[in-house]
Structures are given as structure tokens and as C-alpha cells.
């Protein structure tokens, strides 16, 4: 496994690892923060998801032509499996930014050398680590030739199912 940060996508026997990201921000974000408003009677009203918000990857990356073809194959296989109601989730290993949550961890740890965990907080109640996720495509990959490389953009959304620790 590589020792530099990456995003890896695997579906069945298809796998690709992305190293070069074109955005300044990390590709993974949380879905949406809940909003809080007050009524005219000063009653708090919370709006948002009633469950843990999924992570979202907004990927804008530079890949080789072979890697671009593999991303396209992963997308097509994902669609095929989804059409026949088979397991279409993609395993995502994200070492671009550590996942943090209240301990104990809820997801599998990324492979070595990114397989460390750190407890933090005054009572060590929180944990951060590079994690593995299950995700599905939320946008179709778009490809643009950039010299002898290919720029690819796509989005993934984490599923409710976790890659168990």
C-alpha cells in the first residue's frame, strides 16, 4: 500500500486508487448540518436528518487514462448491480482526512501505514483515524482529457451500512 494520501474505490474485482486531487479542500464532507430556528414563541425547532449524516465525497482528480477507464467500469458495474437489486456498494478507503467520532470507532481502519488511531478530548472520549466506508455514486463520473492525463469529477454518498471494525 502507498505511503501518501489517497482515495481508493473497490467494487468486486475492480479497484482504483486516486492520488492527485485538483481542489484545495479535502474531497470528503458531511452531508448537511442540522439547522436550528426559533418560533415566535421562542420554541426551538431543529431541522435535519434524524440519523447520522452520511459522508459525501466530491472528487475532482487527475488520473491516468487506464484509471479513468477503471472508474468508468466501477460506475457501470455499480449501475448494473443496482438494477438487479444486488450489492452495489463501493468500498472507499479514504486517507485524505481522518474520520473523527465519539469512541469506540464505528468503521474499519484503513490499511498500513494509515492504520493508527488517536484518542482525544479531555476524557479520551473521541477517536480519529483513517477509515473505510461503503458508498454509492451520487453523480455520474465526467471525464476531460488533460494532456496525457484525464480529469475526472464525480460524487459519492456514504451508505447507512458501515464497514465493520
GIMO-V871142 format. One line per field, one symbol per residue. ss: DSSP state (h for helix, s for strand, l for the rest). Layout:
ss->???
This chain:
ss->llllllsssssllssssslssllllllsssllllsssslllllsssslllllllssssssssslhhhhhhhhhhhhhhhhhhhllllllsssssssssssssllllllslllllllsssslllllssssssssssssllllsssssllsssssssssslllllll
